[in-house]
Amino acid sequence: MEVLGGRYVSTRMDDSRMDDRQWMYSGRRSRSDFTDEWLRKTDAFLNNAFGVARRGEIKVLCPCSRCGNRRRQDKENMAKHLVNNGFMPDYTRWIYHGEAHRLRAEAVRPRLEDFDADAG
């Protein structure tokens, strides 16, 4: 459990629910009005960003609407930024936070499907 936005949230990552990213934008209506789902999944995002993605870094690029993946923050400040500013628009593929591998898979899969269609 960690404190995020003044509430205790579970720090357990649920990868199966992380694919639908609509929660990033629908769950936070203002800096003081957000859903429990938004808190849980934002916390899971932070754990992923500072676990898998950081590779020993203390600060990683902050995806809040103010920093826009241009400034590095530590985990505590990034959490505050996300609560206060929300996620930057259209950041549903977390390429700077542990999902760079998805880019390759998403580019290769259509090519393989095209190849299979041509062969058949």
Jmol script that loads the backbone (N, CA, C; Angstrom):
load data "model"
ATOM      1  N   MET A   1       0.831  -1.185   0.000  1.00  0.00           N
ATOM      2  CA  MET A   1       0.000   0.000   0.000  1.00  0.00           C
ATOM      3  C   MET A   1       0.875   1.247   0.000  1.00  0.00           C
ATOM      4  N   GLU A   2       0.481   2.212  -0.795  1.00  0.00           N
ATOM      5  CA  GLU A   2       1.144   3.508  -0.817  1.00  0.00           C
ATOM      6  C   GLU A   2       0.087   4.593  -0.785  1.00  0.00           C
ATOM      7  N   VAL A   3       0.507   5.804  -0.458  1.00  0.00           N
ATOM      8  CA  VAL A   3      -0.412   6.932  -0.438  1.00  0.00           C
ATOM      9  C   VAL A   3      -0.271   7.678  -1.753  1.00  0.00           C
ATOM     10  N   LEU A   4      -1.392   7.869  -2.435  1.00  0.00           N
ATOM     11  CA  LEU A   4      -1.411   8.616  -3.684  1.00  0.00           C
ATOM     12  C   LEU A   4      -2.658   9.485  -3.649  1.00  0.00           C
ATOM     13  N   GLY A   5      -2.488  10.762  -3.821  1.00  0.00           N
ATOM     14  CA  GLY A   5      -3.629  11.662  -3.791  1.00  0.00           C
ATOM     15  C   GLY A   5      -4.328  11.684  -2.446  1.00  0.00           C
ATOM     16  N   GLY A   6      -3.572  11.420  -1.371  1.00  0.00           N
ATOM     17  CA  GLY A   6      -4.140  11.435  -0.039  1.00  0.00           C
ATOM     18  C   GLY A   6      -4.907  10.181   0.332  1.00  0.00           C
ATOM     19  N   ARG A   7      -4.874   9.160  -0.531  1.00  0.00           N
ATOM     20  CA  ARG A   7      -5.578   7.904  -0.270  1.00  0.00           C
ATOM     21  C   ARG A   7      -4.589   6.754  -0.313  1.00  0.00           C
ATOM     22  N   TYR A   8      -4.884   5.713   0.447  1.00  0.00           N
ATOM     23  CA  TYR A   8      -4.068   4.504   0.377  1.00  0.00           C
ATOM     24  C   TYR A   8      -4.546   3.673  -0.799  1.00  0.00           C
ATOM     25  N   VAL A   9      -3.598   3.201  -1.604  1.00  0.00           N
ATOM     26  CA  VAL A   9      -3.940   2.367  -2.749  1.00  0.00           C
ATOM     27  C   VAL A   9      -3.042   1.142  -2.770  1.00  0.00           C
ATOM     28  N   SER A  10      -3.544   0.074  -3.345  1.00  0.00           N
ATOM     29  CA  SER A  10      -2.769  -1.145  -3.478  1.00  0.00           C
ATOM     30  C   SER A  10      -1.665  -0.918  -4.494  1.00  0.00           C
ATOM     31  N   THR A  11      -0.489  -1.463  -4.248  1.00  0.00           N
ATOM     32  CA  THR A  11       0.631  -1.289  -5.173  1.00  0.00           C
ATOM     33  C   THR A  11       0.807  -2.498  -6.088  1.00  0.00           C
ATOM     34  N   ARG A  12      -0.140  -3.432  -6.062  1.00  0.00           N
ATOM     35  CA  ARG A  12      -0.047  -4.620  -6.905  1.00  0.00           C
ATOM     36  C   ARG A  12      -0.364  -4.272  -8.355  1.00  0.00           C
ATOM     37  N   MET A  13       0.488  -4.697  -9.273  1.00  0.00           N
ATOM     38  CA  MET A  13       0.316  -4.440 -10.693  1.00  0.00           C
ATOM     39  C   MET A  13      -0.611  -5.477 -11.285  1.00  0.00           C
ATOM     40  N   ASP A  14      -1.579  -5.057 -12.077  1.00  0.00           N
ATOM     41  CA  ASP A  14      -2.506  -5.962 -12.745  1.00  0.00           C
ATOM     42  C   ASP A  14      -2.361  -5.754 -14.241  1.00  0.00           C
ATOM     43  N   ASP A  15      -1.419  -6.481 -14.860  1.00  0.00           N
ATOM     44  CA  ASP A  15      -1.118  -6.301 -16.275  1.00  0.00           C
ATOM     45  C   ASP A  15      -2.315  -6.539 -17.172  1.00  0.00           C
ATOM     46  N   SER A  16      -3.195  -7.467 -16.789  1.00  0.00           N
ATOM     47  CA  SER A  16      -4.322  -7.801 -17.652  1.00  0.00           C
ATOM     48  C   SER A  16      -5.277  -6.627 -17.811  1.00  0.00           C
ATOM     49  N   ARG A  17      -5.278  -5.701 -16.872  1.00  0.00           N
ATOM     50  CA  ARG A  17      -6.183  -4.558 -16.936  1.00  0.00           C
ATOM     51  C   ARG A  17      -5.475  -3.304 -17.425  1.00  0.00           C
ATOM     52  N   MET A  18      -4.205  -3.366 -17.716  1.00  0.00           N
ATOM     53  CA  MET A  18      -3.467  -2.173 -18.100  1.00  0.00           C
ATOM     54  C   MET A  18      -3.587  -1.876 -19.594  1.00  0.00           C
ATOM     55  N   ASP A  19      -4.120  -2.822 -20.392  1.00  0.00           N
ATOM     56  CA  ASP A  19      -4.196  -2.587 -21.820  1.00  0.00           C
ATOM     57  C   ASP A  19      -5.217  -1.520 -22.197  1.00  0.00           C
ATOM     58  N   ASP A  20      -6.350  -1.446 -21.491  1.00  0.00           N
ATOM     59  CA  ASP A  20      -7.345  -0.431 -21.759  1.00  0.00           C
ATOM     60  C   ASP A  20      -6.934   0.834 -21.024  1.00  0.00           C
ATOM     61  N   ARG A  21      -6.536   1.847 -21.736  1.00  0.00           N
ATOM     62  CA  ARG A  21      -5.972   3.050 -21.130  1.00  0.00           C
ATOM     63  C   ARG A  21      -6.980   4.204 -20.995  1.00  0.00           C
ATOM     64  N   GLN A  22      -8.233   3.955 -21.255  1.00  0.00           N
ATOM     65  CA  GLN A  22      -9.244   4.996 -21.133  1.00  0.00           C
ATOM     66  C   GLN A  22      -9.291   5.587 -19.724  1.00  0.00           C
ATOM     67  N   TRP A  23      -8.986   4.766 -18.720  1.00  0.00           N
ATOM     68  CA  TRP A  23      -9.005   5.212 -17.325  1.00  0.00           C
ATOM     69  C   TRP A  23      -8.090   6.411 -17.080  1.00  0.00           C
ATOM     70  N   MET A  24      -7.023   6.536 -17.880  1.00  0.00           N
ATOM     71  CA  MET A  24      -6.055   7.611 -17.685  1.00  0.00           C
ATOM     72  C   MET A  24      -6.705   8.988 -17.844  1.00  0.00           C
ATOM     73  N   TYR A  25      -7.755   9.051 -18.662  1.00  0.00           N
ATOM     74  CA  TYR A  25      -8.368  10.325 -18.996  1.00  0.00           C
ATOM     75  C   TYR A  25      -9.786  10.474 -18.440  1.00  0.00           C
ATOM     76  N   SER A  26     -10.474   9.367 -18.252  1.00  0.00           N
ATOM     77  CA  SER A  26     -11.843   9.448 -17.738  1.00  0.00           C
ATOM     78  C   SER A  26     -11.898   9.408 -16.214  1.00  0.00           C
ATOM     79  N   GLY A  27     -10.864   8.895 -15.570  1.00  0.00           N
ATOM     80  CA  GLY A  27     -10.882   8.718 -14.126  1.00  0.00           C
ATOM     81  C   GLY A  27     -10.435   9.917 -13.314  1.00  0.00           C
ATOM     82  N   ARG A  28      -9.879  10.921 -13.970  1.00  0.00           N
ATOM     83  CA  ARG A  28      -9.425  12.127 -13.263  1.00  0.00           C
ATOM     84  C   ARG A  28     -10.130  13.333 -13.851  1.00  0.00           C
ATOM     85  N   ARG A  29     -11.061  13.884 -13.080  1.00  0.00           N
ATOM     86  CA  ARG A  29     -11.828  15.025 -13.555  1.00  0.00           C
ATOM     87  C   ARG A  29     -11.197  16.357 -13.131  1.00  0.00           C
ATOM     88  N   SER A  30     -10.476  16.337 -12.018  1.00  0.00           N
ATOM     89  CA  SER A  30      -9.747  17.518 -11.548  1.00  0.00           C
ATOM     90  C   SER A  30      -8.694  17.036 -10.555  1.00  0.00           C
ATOM     91  N   ARG A  31      -7.889  17.948 -10.053  1.00  0.00           N
ATOM     92  CA  ARG A  31      -6.830  17.547  -9.120  1.00  0.00           C
ATOM     93  C   ARG A  31      -7.366  17.028  -7.795  1.00  0.00           C
ATOM     94  N   SER A  32      -8.634  17.242  -7.513  1.00  0.00           N
ATOM     95  CA  SER A  32      -9.214  16.722  -6.269  1.00  0.00           C
ATOM     96  C   SER A  32     -10.372  15.754  -6.519  1.00  0.00           C
ATOM     97  N   ASP A  33     -10.649  15.428  -7.773  1.00  0.00           N
ATOM     98  CA  ASP A  33     -11.767  14.550  -8.110  1.00  0.00           C
ATOM     99  C   ASP A  33     -11.294  13.465  -9.076  1.00  0.00           C
ATOM    100  N   PHE A  34     -11.039  12.268  -8.536  1.00  0.00           N
ATOM    101  CA  PHE A  34     -10.607  11.145  -9.359  1.00  0.00           C
ATOM    102  C   PHE A  34     -11.159   9.862  -8.764  1.00  0.00           C
ATOM    103  N   THR A  35     -11.250   8.859  -9.601  1.00  0.00           N
ATOM    104  CA  THR A  35     -11.843   7.588  -9.180  1.00  0.00           C
ATOM    105  C   THR A  35     -10.818   6.711  -8.470  1.00  0.00           C
ATOM    106  N   ASP A  36     -11.317   5.739  -7.724  1.00  0.00           N
ATOM    107  CA  ASP A  36     -10.431   4.758  -7.102  1.00  0.00           C
ATOM    108  C   ASP A  36      -9.670   3.974  -8.157  1.00  0.00           C
ATOM    109  N   GLU A  37     -10.337   3.689  -9.291  1.00  0.00           N
ATOM    110  CA  GLU A  37      -9.660   2.981 -10.382  1.00  0.00           C
ATOM    111  C   GLU A  37      -8.479   3.798 -10.889  1.00  0.00           C
ATOM    112  N   TRP A  38      -8.674   5.105 -11.058  1.00  0.00           N
ATOM    113  CA  TRP A  38      -7.586   5.960 -11.531  1.00  0.00           C
ATOM    114  C   TRP A  38      -6.423   5.917 -10.556  1.00  0.00           C
ATOM    115  N   LEU A  39      -6.716   5.981  -9.261  1.00  0.00           N
ATOM    116  CA  LEU A  39      -5.652   5.919  -8.254  1.00  0.00           C
ATOM    117  C   LEU A  39      -4.910   4.591  -8.312  1.00  0.00           C
ATOM    118  N   ARG A  40      -5.642   3.489  -8.371  1.00  0.00           N
ATOM    119  CA  ARG A  40      -5.015   2.157  -8.411  1.00  0.00           C
ATOM    120  C   ARG A  40      -4.123   2.004  -9.640  1.00  0.00           C
ATOM    121  N   LYS A  41      -4.661   2.368 -10.782  1.00  0.00           N
ATOM    122  CA  LYS A  41      -3.915   2.156 -12.027  1.00  0.00           C
ATOM    123  C   LYS A  41      -2.782   3.164 -12.201  1.00  0.00           C
ATOM    124  N   THR A  42      -2.941   4.353 -11.687  1.00  0.00           N
ATOM    125  CA  THR A  42      -1.837   5.317 -11.714  1.00  0.00           C
ATOM    126  C   THR A  42      -0.710   4.829 -10.819  1.00  0.00           C
ATOM    127  N   ASP A  43      -1.061   4.269  -9.674  1.00  0.00           N
ATOM    128  CA  ASP A  43      -0.046   3.707  -8.789  1.00  0.00           C
ATOM    129  C   ASP A  43       0.663   2.535  -9.465  1.00  0.00           C
ATOM    130  N   ALA A  44      -0.091   1.677 -10.149  1.00  0.00           N
ATOM    131  CA  ALA A  44       0.506   0.555 -10.875  1.00  0.00           C
ATOM    132  C   ALA A  44       1.432   1.073 -11.986  1.00  0.00           C
ATOM    133  N   PHE A  45       1.008   2.144 -12.670  1.00  0.00           N
ATOM    134  CA  PHE A  45       1.846   2.763 -13.689  1.00  0.00           C
ATOM    135  C   PHE A  45       3.170   3.238 -13.081  1.00  0.00           C
ATOM    136  N   LEU A  46       3.093   3.916 -11.938  1.00  0.00           N
ATOM    137  CA  LEU A  46       4.301   4.420 -11.266  1.00  0.00           C
ATOM    138  C   LEU A  46       5.225   3.275 -10.866  1.00  0.00           C
ATOM    139  N   ASN A  47       4.658   2.207 -10.323  1.00  0.00           N
ATOM    140  CA  ASN A  47       5.477   1.055  -9.942  1.00  0.00           C
ATOM    141  C   ASN A  47       6.163   0.455 -11.151  1.00  0.00           C
ATOM    142  N   ASN A  48       5.460   0.384 -12.266  1.00  0.00           N
ATOM    143  CA  ASN A  48       6.046  -0.142 -13.491  1.00  0.00           C
ATOM    144  C   ASN A  48       7.133   0.805 -14.013  1.00  0.00           C
ATOM    145  N   ALA A  49       6.826   2.088 -14.034  1.00  0.00           N
ATOM    146  CA  ALA A  49       7.779   3.075 -14.561  1.00  0.00           C
ATOM    147  C   ALA A  49       9.066   3.111 -13.753  1.00  0.00           C
ATOM    148  N   PHE A  50       8.963   2.939 -12.449  1.00  0.00           N
ATOM    149  CA  PHE A  50      10.154   3.007 -11.604  1.00  0.00           C
ATOM    150  C   PHE A  50      10.701   1.625 -11.267  1.00  0.00           C
ATOM    151  N   GLY A  51      10.103   0.604 -11.828  1.00  0.00           N
ATOM    152  CA  GLY A  51      10.608  -0.749 -11.653  1.00  0.00           C
ATOM    153  C   GLY A  51      11.272  -1.203 -12.935  1.00  0.00           C
ATOM    154  N   VAL A  52      10.471  -1.696 -13.845  1.00  0.00           N
ATOM    155  CA  VAL A  52      10.935  -2.256 -15.115  1.00  0.00           C
ATOM    156  C   VAL A  52      11.637  -1.212 -15.970  1.00  0.00           C
ATOM    157  N   ALA A  53      11.036  -0.056 -16.123  1.00  0.00           N
ATOM    158  CA  ALA A  53      11.503   0.908 -17.116  1.00  0.00           C
ATOM    159  C   ALA A  53      12.726   1.702 -16.700  1.00  0.00           C
ATOM    160  N   ARG A  54      12.919   1.905 -15.429  1.00  0.00           N
ATOM    161  CA  ARG A  54      13.937   2.871 -15.024  1.00  0.00           C
ATOM    162  C   ARG A  54      15.368   2.407 -15.209  1.00  0.00           C
ATOM    163  N   ARG A  55      15.629   1.120 -15.162  1.00  0.00           N
ATOM    164  CA  ARG A  55      16.982   0.586 -15.377  1.00  0.00           C
ATOM    165  C   ARG A  55      18.017   1.288 -14.503  1.00  0.00           C
ATOM    166  N   GLY A  56      17.724   1.416 -13.224  1.00  0.00           N
ATOM    167  CA  GLY A  56      18.664   2.007 -12.294  1.00  0.00           C
ATOM    168  C   GLY A  56      18.564   3.516 -12.142  1.00  0.00           C
ATOM    169  N   GLU A  57      17.725   4.156 -12.941  1.00  0.00           N
ATOM    170  CA  GLU A  57      17.572   5.611 -12.857  1.00  0.00           C
ATOM    171  C   GLU A  57      16.699   5.979 -11.660  1.00  0.00           C
ATOM    172  N   ILE A  58      17.051   7.056 -10.993  1.00  0.00           N
ATOM    173  CA  ILE A  58      16.241   7.561  -9.882  1.00  0.00           C
ATOM    174  C   ILE A  58      15.111   8.429 -10.417  1.00  0.00           C
ATOM    175  N   LYS A  59      15.353   9.087 -11.535  1.00  0.00           N
ATOM    176  CA  LYS A  59      14.335   9.928 -12.161  1.00  0.00           C
ATOM    177  C   LYS A  59      14.046   9.403 -13.561  1.00  0.00           C
ATOM    178  N   VAL A  60      12.774   9.441 -13.930  1.00  0.00           N
ATOM    179  CA  VAL A  60      12.372   9.050 -15.281  1.00  0.00           C
ATOM    180  C   VAL A  60      11.500  10.153 -15.869  1.00  0.00           C
ATOM    181  N   LEU A  61      11.285  10.102 -17.166  1.00  0.00           N
ATOM    182  CA  LEU A  61      10.487  11.117 -17.839  1.00  0.00           C
ATOM    183  C   LEU A  61       9.068  11.116 -17.279  1.00  0.00           C
ATOM    184  N   CYS A  62       8.560  12.302 -17.008  1.00  0.00           N
ATOM    185  CA  CYS A  62       7.235  12.462 -16.400  1.00  0.00           C
ATOM    186  C   CYS A  62       6.183  12.651 -17.496  1.00  0.00           C
ATOM    187  N   PRO A  63       5.140  11.792 -17.513  1.00  0.00           N
ATOM    188  CA  PRO A  63       4.109  11.883 -18.547  1.00  0.00           C
ATOM    189  C   PRO A  63       2.928  12.773 -18.169  1.00  0.00           C
ATOM    190  N   CYS A  64       3.103  13.666 -17.210  1.00  0.00           N
ATOM    191  CA  CYS A  64       1.990  14.558 -16.861  1.00  0.00           C
ATOM    192  C   CYS A  64       1.788  15.563 -17.998  1.00  0.00           C
ATOM    193  N   SER A  65       0.631  16.196 -18.001  1.00  0.00           N
ATOM    194  CA  SER A  65       0.319  17.132 -19.087  1.00  0.00           C
ATOM    195  C   SER A  65       1.234  18.356 -19.083  1.00  0.00           C
ATOM    196  N   ARG A  66       1.855  18.627 -17.978  1.00  0.00           N
ATOM    197  CA  ARG A  66       2.766  19.781 -17.906  1.00  0.00           C
ATOM    198  C   ARG A  66       4.181  19.433 -18.385  1.00  0.00           C
ATOM    199  N   CYS A  67       4.697  18.282 -17.967  1.00  0.00           N
ATOM    200  CA  CYS A  67       6.058  17.866 -18.352  1.00  0.00           C
ATOM    201  C   CYS A  67       6.093  17.237 -19.748  1.00  0.00           C
ATOM    202  N   GLY A  68       5.061  16.522 -20.120  1.00  0.00           N
ATOM    203  CA  GLY A  68       4.965  15.951 -21.466  1.00  0.00           C
ATOM    204  C   GLY A  68       6.107  15.040 -21.867  1.00  0.00           C
ATOM    205  N   ASN A  69       6.620  14.244 -20.938  1.00  0.00           N
ATOM    206  CA  ASN A  69       7.750  13.352 -21.202  1.00  0.00           C
ATOM    207  C   ASN A  69       9.011  14.105 -21.635  1.00  0.00           C
ATOM    208  N   ARG A  70       9.154  15.342 -21.160  1.00  0.00           N
ATOM    209  CA  ARG A  70      10.351  16.132 -21.469  1.00  0.00           C
ATOM    210  C   ARG A  70      11.196  16.397 -20.239  1.00  0.00           C
ATOM    211  N   ARG A  71      10.618  16.230 -19.045  1.00  0.00           N
ATOM    212  CA  ARG A  71      11.363  16.475 -17.799  1.00  0.00           C
ATOM    213  C   ARG A  71      11.365  15.210 -16.959  1.00  0.00           C
ATOM    214  N   ARG A  72      12.477  14.985 -16.279  1.00  0.00           N
ATOM    215  CA  ARG A  72      12.597  13.812 -15.408  1.00  0.00           C
ATOM    216  C   ARG A  72      12.164  14.167 -13.988  1.00  0.00           C
ATOM    217  N   GLN A  73      11.473  13.219 -13.357  1.00  0.00           N
ATOM    218  CA  GLN A  73      11.017  13.397 -11.980  1.00  0.00           C
ATOM    219  C   GLN A  73      11.287  12.119 -11.202  1.00  0.00           C
ATOM    220  N   ASP A  74      11.418  12.236  -9.889  1.00  0.00           N
ATOM    221  CA  ASP A  74      11.469  11.039  -9.062  1.00  0.00           C
ATOM    222  C   ASP A  74      10.024  10.562  -8.855  1.00  0.00           C
ATOM    223  N   LYS A  75       9.878   9.399  -8.241  1.00  0.00           N
ATOM    224  CA  LYS A  75       8.558   8.780  -8.128  1.00  0.00           C
ATOM    225  C   LYS A  75       7.566   9.651  -7.359  1.00  0.00           C
ATOM    226  N   GLU A  76       8.013  10.220  -6.249  1.00  0.00           N
ATOM    227  CA  GLU A  76       7.119  11.035  -5.423  1.00  0.00           C
ATOM    228  C   GLU A  76       6.618  12.272  -6.180  1.00  0.00           C
ATOM    229  N   ASN A  77       7.530  12.967  -6.860  1.00  0.00           N
ATOM    230  CA  ASN A  77       7.127  14.152  -7.614  1.00  0.00           C
ATOM    231  C   ASN A  77       6.278  13.798  -8.821  1.00  0.00           C
ATOM    232  N   MET A  78       6.577  12.684  -9.485  1.00  0.00           N
ATOM    233  CA  MET A  78       5.765  12.277 -10.618  1.00  0.00           C
ATOM    234  C   MET A  78       4.344  11.966 -10.162  1.00  0.00           C
ATOM    235  N   ALA A  79       4.202  11.310  -9.024  1.00  0.00           N
ATOM    236  CA  ALA A  79       2.868  11.027  -8.493  1.00  0.00           C
ATOM    237  C   ALA A  79       2.103  12.326  -8.255  1.00  0.00           C
ATOM    238  N   LYS A  80       2.767  13.317  -7.670  1.00  0.00           N
ATOM    239  CA  LYS A  80       2.128  14.617  -7.434  1.00  0.00           C
ATOM    240  C   LYS A  80       1.749  15.285  -8.750  1.00  0.00           C
ATOM    241  N   HIS A  81       2.633  15.216  -9.737  1.00  0.00           N
ATOM    242  CA  HIS A  81       2.356  15.814 -11.043  1.00  0.00           C
ATOM    243  C   HIS A  81       1.135  15.163 -11.691  1.00  0.00           C
ATOM    244  N   LEU A  82       1.047  13.834 -11.618  1.00  0.00           N
ATOM    245  CA  LEU A  82      -0.086  13.151 -12.237  1.00  0.00           C
ATOM    246  C   LEU A  82      -1.401  13.481 -11.539  1.00  0.00           C
ATOM    247  N   VAL A  83      -1.368  13.586 -10.219  1.00  0.00           N
ATOM    248  CA  VAL A  83      -2.570  13.976  -9.481  1.00  0.00           C
ATOM    249  C   VAL A  83      -2.959  15.413  -9.836  1.00  0.00           C
ATOM    250  N   ASN A  84      -1.990  16.316  -9.867  1.00  0.00           N
ATOM    251  CA  ASN A  84      -2.284  17.729 -10.110  1.00  0.00           C
ATOM    252  C   ASN A  84      -2.562  18.068 -11.570  1.00  0.00           C
ATOM    253  N   ASN A  85      -1.848  17.403 -12.498  1.00  0.00           N
ATOM    254  CA  ASN A  85      -1.915  17.786 -13.910  1.00  0.00           C
ATOM    255  C   ASN A  85      -2.566  16.750 -14.815  1.00  0.00           C
ATOM    256  N   GLY A  86      -2.689  15.523 -14.351  1.00  0.00           N
ATOM    257  CA  GLY A  86      -3.200  14.450 -15.207  1.00  0.00           C
ATOM    258  C   GLY A  86      -2.148  13.998 -16.201  1.00  0.00           C
ATOM    259  N   PHE A  87      -2.465  12.936 -16.931  1.00  0.00           N
ATOM    260  CA  PHE A  87      -1.564  12.418 -17.960  1.00  0.00           C
ATOM    261  C   PHE A  87      -1.617  13.312 -19.193  1.00  0.00           C
ATOM    262  N   MET A  88      -0.507  13.407 -19.908  1.00  0.00           N
ATOM    263  CA  MET A  88      -0.477  14.145 -21.165  1.00  0.00           C
ATOM    264  C   MET A  88      -1.436  13.479 -22.159  1.00  0.00           C
ATOM    265  N   PRO A  89      -1.983  14.219 -23.104  1.00  0.00           N
ATOM    266  CA  PRO A  89      -2.935  13.646 -24.063  1.00  0.00           C
ATOM    267  C   PRO A  89      -2.329  12.519 -24.901  1.00  0.00           C
ATOM    268  N   ASP A  90      -3.130  11.506 -25.142  1.00  0.00           N
ATOM    269  CA  ASP A  90      -2.798  10.405 -26.065  1.00  0.00           C
ATOM    270  C   ASP A  90      -1.570   9.589 -25.688  1.00  0.00           C
ATOM    271  N   TYR A  91      -1.213   9.538 -24.420  1.00  0.00           N
ATOM    272  CA  TYR A  91      -0.064   8.721 -24.017  1.00  0.00           C
ATOM    273  C   TYR A  91      -0.557   7.341 -23.585  1.00  0.00           C
ATOM    274  N   THR A  92      -1.037   6.577 -24.557  1.00  0.00           N
ATOM    275  CA  THR A  92      -1.587   5.254 -24.259  1.00  0.00           C
ATOM    276  C   THR A  92      -0.593   4.135 -24.550  1.00  0.00           C
ATOM    277  N   ARG A  93       0.486   4.424 -25.235  1.00  0.00           N
ATOM    278  CA  ARG A  93       1.564   3.463 -25.433  1.00  0.00           C
ATOM    279  C   ARG A  93       2.742   4.013 -24.644  1.00  0.00           C
ATOM    280  N   TRP A  94       3.059   3.346 -23.547  1.00  0.00           N
ATOM    281  CA  TRP A  94       4.024   3.873 -22.575  1.00  0.00           C
ATOM    282  C   TRP A  94       5.464   3.570 -22.993  1.00  0.00           C
ATOM    283  N   ILE A  95       5.899   4.176 -24.076  1.00  0.00           N
ATOM    284  CA  ILE A  95       7.212   3.857 -24.644  1.00  0.00           C
ATOM    285  C   ILE A  95       8.369   4.281 -23.744  1.00  0.00           C
ATOM    286  N   TYR A  96       8.160   5.255 -22.875  1.00  0.00           N
ATOM    287  CA  TYR A  96       9.222   5.677 -21.968  1.00  0.00           C
ATOM    288  C   TYR A  96       9.093   5.042 -20.584  1.00  0.00           C
ATOM    289  N   HIS A  97       8.107   4.175 -20.421  1.00  0.00           N
ATOM    290  CA  HIS A  97       7.824   3.615 -19.105  1.00  0.00           C
ATOM    291  C   HIS A  97       7.607   2.111 -19.159  1.00  0.00           C
ATOM    292  N   GLY A  98       8.446   1.426 -19.932  1.00  0.00           N
ATOM    293  CA  GLY A  98       8.447  -0.027 -19.923  1.00  0.00           C
ATOM    294  C   GLY A  98       7.736  -0.707 -21.061  1.00  0.00           C
ATOM    295  N   GLU A  99       7.248   0.038 -22.046  1.00  0.00           N
ATOM    296  CA  GLU A  99       6.544  -0.607 -23.144  1.00  0.00           C
ATOM    297  C   GLU A  99       7.176  -0.363 -24.510  1.00  0.00           C
ATOM    298  N   ALA A 100       8.448  -0.088 -24.549  1.00  0.00           N
ATOM    299  CA  ALA A 100       9.114   0.098 -25.836  1.00  0.00           C
ATOM    300  C   ALA A 100       9.029  -1.167 -26.672  1.00  0.00           C
ATOM    301  N   HIS A 101       8.976  -2.341 -26.021  1.00  0.00           N
ATOM    302  CA  HIS A 101       8.882  -3.614 -26.734  1.00  0.00           C
ATOM    303  C   HIS A 101       7.593  -3.722 -27.537  1.00  0.00           C
ATOM    304  N   ARG A 102       6.542  -3.019 -27.146  1.00  0.00           N
ATOM    305  CA  ARG A 102       5.272  -3.086 -27.867  1.00  0.00           C
ATOM    306  C   ARG A 102       5.389  -2.492 -29.260  1.00  0.00           C
ATOM    307  N   LEU A 103       6.252  -1.497 -29.435  1.00  0.00           N
ATOM    308  CA  LEU A 103       6.410  -0.889 -30.746  1.00  0.00           C
ATOM    309  C   LEU A 103       6.848  -1.914 -31.777  1.00  0.00           C
ATOM    310  N   ARG A 104       7.830  -2.713 -31.452  1.00  0.00           N
ATOM    311  CA  ARG A 104       8.314  -3.725 -32.387  1.00  0.00           C
ATOM    312  C   ARG A 104       7.237  -4.747 -32.684  1.00  0.00           C
ATOM    313  N   ALA A 105       6.570  -5.243 -31.666  1.00  0.00           N
ATOM    314  CA  ALA A 105       5.525  -6.252 -31.857  1.00  0.00           C
ATOM    315  C   ALA A 105       4.387  -5.697 -32.707  1.00  0.00           C
ATOM    316  N   GLU A 106       4.018  -4.446 -32.491  1.00  0.00           N
ATOM    317  CA  GLU A 106       2.928  -3.850 -33.250  1.00  0.00           C
ATOM    318  C   GLU A 106       3.322  -3.591 -34.695  1.00  0.00           C
ATOM    319  N   ALA A 107       4.601  -3.374 -34.971  1.00  0.00           N
ATOM    320  CA  ALA A 107       5.059  -3.154 -36.338  1.00  0.00           C
ATOM    321  C   ALA A 107       5.264  -4.464 -37.077  1.00  0.00           C
ATOM    322  N   VAL A 108       5.744  -5.482 -36.392  1.00  0.00           N
ATOM    323  CA  VAL A 108       6.038  -6.762 -37.035  1.00  0.00           C
ATOM    324  C   VAL A 108       4.770  -7.553 -37.314  1.00  0.00           C
ATOM    325  N   ARG A 109       3.816  -7.556 -36.389  1.00  0.00           N
ATOM    326  CA  ARG A 109       2.599  -8.356 -36.537  1.00  0.00           C
ATOM    327  C   ARG A 109       1.853  -8.073 -37.842  1.00  0.00           C
ATOM    328  N   PRO A 110       1.584  -6.812 -38.213  1.00  0.00           N
ATOM    329  CA  PRO A 110       0.886  -6.563 -39.478  1.00  0.00           C
ATOM    330  C   PRO A 110       1.665  -7.048 -40.693  1.00  0.00           C
ATOM    331  N   ARG A 111       2.982  -6.940 -40.652  1.00  0.00           N
ATOM    332  CA  ARG A 111       3.787  -7.420 -41.777  1.00  0.00           C
ATOM    333  C   ARG A 111       3.664  -8.927 -41.921  1.00  0.00           C
ATOM    334  N   LEU A 112       3.679  -9.640 -40.804  1.00  0.00           N
ATOM    335  CA  LEU A 112       3.525 -11.094 -40.853  1.00  0.00           C
ATOM    336  C   LEU A 112       2.143 -11.478 -41.352  1.00  0.00           C
ATOM    337  N   GLU A 113       1.133 -10.769 -40.935  1.00  0.00           N
ATOM    338  CA  GLU A 113      -0.233 -11.046 -41.390  1.00  0.00           C
ATOM    339  C   GLU A 113      -0.353 -10.800 -42.892  1.00  0.00           C
ATOM    340  N   ASP A 114       0.269  -9.726 -43.405  1.00  0.00           N
ATOM    341  CA  ASP A 114       0.262  -9.447 -44.838  1.00  0.00           C
ATOM    342  C   ASP A 114       0.978 -10.559 -45.597  1.00  0.00           C
ATOM    343  N   PHE A 115       2.111 -11.003 -45.067  1.00  0.00           N
ATOM    344  CA  PHE A 115       2.870 -12.076 -45.691  1.00  0.00           C
ATOM    345  C   PHE A 115       2.048 -13.359 -45.747  1.00  0.00           C
ATOM    346  N   ASP A 116       1.388 -13.693 -44.666  1.00  0.00           N
ATOM    347  CA  ASP A 116       0.543 -14.890 -44.618  1.00  0.00           C
ATOM    348  C   ASP A 116      -0.608 -14.794 -45.596  1.00  0.00           C
ATOM    349  N   ALA A 117      -1.191 -13.617 -45.742  1.00  0.00           N
ATOM    350  CA  ALA A 117      -2.313 -13.421 -46.673  1.00  0.00           C
ATOM    351  C   ALA A 117      -1.863 -13.588 -48.119  1.00  0.00           C
ATOM    352  N   ASP A 118      -0.660 -13.106 -48.432  1.00  0.00           N
ATOM    353  CA  ASP A 118      -0.139 -13.228 -49.788  1.00  0.00           C
ATOM    354  C   ASP A 118       0.206 -14.681 -50.135  1.00  0.00           C
ATOM    355  N   ALA A 119       0.638 -15.441 -49.152  1.00  0.00           N
ATOM    356  CA  ALA A 119       1.061 -16.826 -49.394  1.00  0.00           C
ATOM    357  C   ALA A 119      -0.117 -17.764 -49.567  1.00  0.00           C
ATOM    358  N   GLY A 120      -1.270 -17.385 -49.061  1.00  0.00           N
ATOM    359  CA  GLY A 120      -2.383 -18.289 -48.979  1.00  0.00           C
ATOM    360  C   GLY A 120      -3.275 -18.346 -50.119  1.00  0.00           C
TER     361      GLY A 120
END
end "model"
wireframe off; spacefill off
backbone 0.3
color backbone group
